[in-house]
């Protein structure tokens, strides 16, 4: 079965990663690519290493009225740039929005694929989680579901690679500014806060009041490590057991006894979670690691597309992480 797919925003990091994964997908055929700055160029001009069968595909200017026949459209546009245009895409075209315009919007399913796969299967409009929520919520979900931690007053300390800002991330992300540097940003209320708050409440049935989220930019290309401080009397083993039960049979989640590292996930759709707890101090530390362009963006988008198309979740996502 061949499924015709398109990517809008292909010249950005998220769109480019989606292209890389789709190029090796057993069922997806890339037939449409769109971008603003790269419109008119061939795919091979933008990505010299693309397979020969895709090299001549011309990148078009994004116009939802000019779409060819598609089964699935991946939209990788900056937050604020996709809502109006995607509303004009024909209803028969399934959409996975990698950007932030449709998270918890009516008519769109929230695509936290490893937590709520049944809510994504067969849907036509899926909003991909943000990269920080992908790391954070994957680690928190088992604890909240088992009520091992309090949903309020959670403190998230997250570190991300520079590619998280996207190709058009703006000033302050060049080599000279980022190398040998560590920068907090997005304070006191990052754009991903509402998404995290709402999902914590949904998983726990309680309130996420008092949530603190501090992201930091670190001088590496890919990766997110979220270290999350919670209140709870559970032991480390109880947290690990809860995660192993919660994610039993889930192909992309790895529950580890030792703290995870960002390199473990590089170039993959894997998420690593681990825990350290001190019941006497009413403290649980949850840790989540993803590749911000993989599980944090394009990898989870392809996983969601597999679910909405009735394909195995792992289709096109079997590659192991890049090491070292």
C-alpha positions in Angstrom: 0.0 0.0 0.0 1.4 3.4 -1.0 0.3 6.4 1.0 0.8 9.8 -0.7 2.3 12.3 1.7 3.3 16.0 1.6 5.4 18.2 3.9 4.9 21.9 4.4 7.8 23.7 6.0 10.3 21.2 4.6 13.3 23.5 4.7 13.1 23.8 8.5 14.7 21.3 10.9 11.4 19.6 11.8 10.3 19.4 8.2 13.7 18.1 7.1 13.7 15.4 9.7 10.2 14.4 8.6 11.5 14.1 5.1 14.4 11.9 6.2 12.1 9.5 8.0 9.5 9.5 5.2 12.3 8.8 2.6 12.9 5.4 4.4 9.2 4.6 5.2 7.9 1.4 3.7 4.4 2.8 2.9 4.8 6.6 2.6 5.6 8.2 -0.7 6.7 11.9 -0.6 4.9 13.6 -3.5 4.7 17.2 -2.3 7.1 19.5 -0.5 6.4 23.2 0.3 8.4 26.0 1.8 8.8 29.7 1.7 12.5 30.5 1.4 13.3 27.4 -0.6 10.4 27.5 -3.0 11.5 26.8 -6.6 14.5 24.7 -5.7 14.8 21.0 -6.0 14.9 18.8 -2.9 18.4 17.8 -3.7 19.5 21.4 -3.7 18.3 21.7 -0.1 19.2 18.2 1.1 22.1 16.8 -1.1 21.9 13.4 0.5 18.3 12.6 -0.4 17.6 9.3 -2.3 17.8 9.7 -6.1 14.0 9.1 -6.5 13.3 12.3 -4.5 16.2 14.4 -5.8 14.2 16.1 -8.5 11.1 16.9 -6.4 10.6 20.7 -6.7 9.8 22.6 -3.5 6.7 24.6 -4.0 5.4 27.8 -2.4 2.9 26.8 0.3 -0.7 27.2 -0.9 -3.4 24.9 0.5 -5.5 25.6 -2.6 -2.8 24.1 -4.8 -2.3 20.8 -3.1 -2.0 17.7 -5.3 -3.9 14.5 -4.3 -2.6 13.6 -0.9 -3.4 11.2 1.9 -1.4 12.8 4.7 0.1 16.3 5.1 2.8 17.0 7.7 2.8 20.7 8.7 6.0 21.9 10.3 5.4 25.7 10.6 6.2 28.1 13.3 3.5 28.5 16.0 0.9 31.0 14.7 1.5 30.3 11.1 -0.6 27.2 10.4 -4.1 27.6 11.8 -5.6 29.6 9.1 -4.0 27.8 6.2 -4.6 24.3 7.5 -8.3 25.1 7.9 -8.4 25.4 4.1 -6.9 21.9 3.5 -9.5 19.5 2.2 -11.1 17.4 4.9 -10.2 14.1 3.2 -6.5 14.9 3.7 -5.2 13.7 7.1 -3.0 16.3 8.8 -0.4 15.9 11.5 0.5 19.4 12.7 4.1 19.4 14.1 3.7 23.1 15.1 1.9 24.5 18.0 -1.4 25.9 16.7 -3.7 23.0 17.3 -2.7 21.5 20.6 -5.9 21.0 22.7 -7.9 22.7 20.0 -11.4 21.4 19.4 -11.5 19.0 16.5 -7.9 18.0 16.9 -6.5 15.0 18.8 -3.6 15.6 21.1 -0.9 13.3 19.7 0.9 12.0 22.8 1.3 8.7 20.9 2.8 6.5 23.6 0.2 7.5 26.3 -3.0 7.8 24.3 -2.6 5.8 21.0 -6.3 4.7 20.9 -7.3 8.4 20.8 -5.2 8.9 17.6 -6.1 5.8 15.6 -8.2 6.6 12.6 -8.4 10.4 13.3 -7.9 12.9 10.5 -6.5 15.9 12.5 -3.7 15.3 15.0 -1.7 17.9 16.9 1.9 16.8 17.7 3.1 17.6 21.3 5.8 20.1 21.7 9.4 18.9 22.2 9.6 19.7 25.9 6.2 18.1 26.7 7.2 15.0 24.8 10.1 14.5 27.3 8.3 15.7 30.4 4.9 14.2 30.0 6.3 10.8 29.0 8.2 10.6 32.3 5.3 12.0 34.4 2.4 10.0 32.9 2.9 6.7 34.8 3.4 8.5 38.1 0.3 10.7 37.6 -1.8 7.8 36.4 -0.9 5.7 39.5 -1.2 8.7 41.8 2.3 8.3 43.1 2.9 12.0 43.0 0.9 15.2 43.6 -0.1 17.0 40.4 0.5 20.4 41.9 3.8 22.3 42.5 5.8 20.2 40.0 9.1 21.8 39.0 10.5 21.0 35.5 14.2 21.8 34.8 14.8 21.1 31.1 17.8 21.3 28.8 17.6 21.4 25.0 19.9 21.4 22.0 20.0 24.4 19.7 18.0 22.8 16.9 14.9 23.1 19.2 14.7 26.7 18.1 14.3 25.7 14.5 16.3 26.9 11.5 14.7 30.3 11.9 15.2 30.5 15.6 16.5 34.1 15.5 19.5 35.8 17.1 21.3 34.3 20.0 21.5 30.8 18.6 24.6 31.1 16.4 27.8 29.2 17.2 29.6 32.1 18.8 26.7 32.8 21.2 25.8 29.2 22.0 29.2 27.5 22.3 30.5 27.2 25.9 27.3 28.8 27.1 24.2 27.8 29.1 21.1 30.0 28.8 17.7 29.9 30.5 14.9 31.3 28.4 11.1 31.6 28.0 10.6 32.7 31.6 8.4 32.8 33.5 5.8 31.2 31.3 7.1 29.3 28.3 4.8 28.7 25.3 4.6 25.0 26.2 3.3 25.6 29.8 -0.4 25.5 29.0 0.0 22.2 27.1 1.9 20.7 30.0 -0.5 22.0 32.6 -3.5 20.7 30.8 -2.0 17.2 30.3 -0.9 16.9 33.9 -4.5 17.7 35.0 -5.9 15.3 32.4 -3.6 12.4 33.5 -4.1 13.0 37.3 -7.7 14.3 37.5 -6.3 17.1 39.7 -4.9 20.5 39.4 -1.4 21.4 38.0 -1.4 24.7 40.0 2.1 25.9 41.0 3.8 24.3 38.0 7.3 25.7 37.3 9.0 25.1 34.0 12.4 26.4 33.2 14.0 25.5 29.9 17.7 26.0 29.1 19.6 26.1 25.9 22.8 24.0 25.9 25.5 23.9 23.2 24.6 20.6 21.5 22.6 20.1 18.3 20.0 17.6 19.4 18.5 16.3 22.6 16.3 17.2 25.6 16.8 16.1 29.2 13.9 17.0 31.5 14.6 16.7 35.2 11.3 17.0 37.1 10.9 17.5 40.9 7.6 16.2 42.4 6.0 15.6 45.8 5.3 12.0 46.6 6.1 9.2 49.1 6.8 6.5 46.5 10.1 4.7 46.3 12.3 4.6 43.3 11.3 1.0 42.6 7.6 1.8 42.8 8.1 4.5 40.2 10.1 2.3 37.9 7.5 -0.5 38.3 4.7 1.9 37.5 6.5 3.0 34.3 7.2 -0.5 33.2 3.6 -1.5 33.6 2.2 1.7 32.0 4.5 1.3 29.0 4.4 -2.5 28.7 4.4 -3.3 25.0 5.1 0.2 23.9 7.9 0.0 21.3 9.5 3.4 21.8 9.7 3.8 25.6 12.8 2.6 27.5 12.5 2.6 31.3 16.1 2.6 32.7 17.5 2.0 36.2 20.1 4.7 35.8 19.7 8.3 34.8 19.2 8.7 31.0 21.5 10.6 28.7 20.6 12.6 25.6 22.9 10.7 23.3 21.0 7.5 24.0 18.1 8.9 21.8 20.0 10.8 19.1 18.5 10.3 15.7 15.7 8.1 17.0 12.0 8.1 18.1 12.9 6.6 21.5 12.1 8.1 24.8 14.0 7.2 27.9 12.6 7.6 31.4 13.9 7.0 34.9 13.3 7.9 38.5 15.0 8.6 41.8 12.9 9.0 45.0 13.4 9.7 48.7 10.1 9.0 50.5 11.4 10.5 53.8 11.8 13.8 52.0 8.5 13.5 50.1 10.5 13.8 46.9 10.3 12.0 43.6 12.6 13.0 40.7 11.4 12.0 37.2 13.7 12.1 34.2 12.8 12.1 30.5 15.1 12.1 27.5 14.1 12.5 23.8 15.7 13.7 20.6 13.9 17.0 20.2 13.7 16.5 16.4 12.7 12.8 16.8 10.2 12.0 19.5 10.0 15.7 20.1 8.9 16.5 16.6 9.1 14.5 13.3 9.5 11.0 14.9 6.3 11.3 16.9 4.6 12.9 13.9 5.4 9.8 11.8 4.3 7.6 14.6 1.0 9.5 14.7 0.6 9.3 11.0 1.1 5.5 11.2 -1.7 5.4 13.8 -4.2 7.4 11.8 -3.4 5.4 8.6 -3.8 2.0 10.3 -0.1 1.1 9.9 2.1 -0.5 12.5 3.3 2.3 14.8 6.9 1.3 14.2 6.8 1.6 10.4 9.7 3.7 9.2 10.9 4.3 12.8 12.9 1.2 13.4 16.3 2.8 13.2 18.6 2.7 16.2 20.1 5.9 17.7 23.3 7.3 16.3 26.3 6.6 18.5 28.6 8.3 19.4 
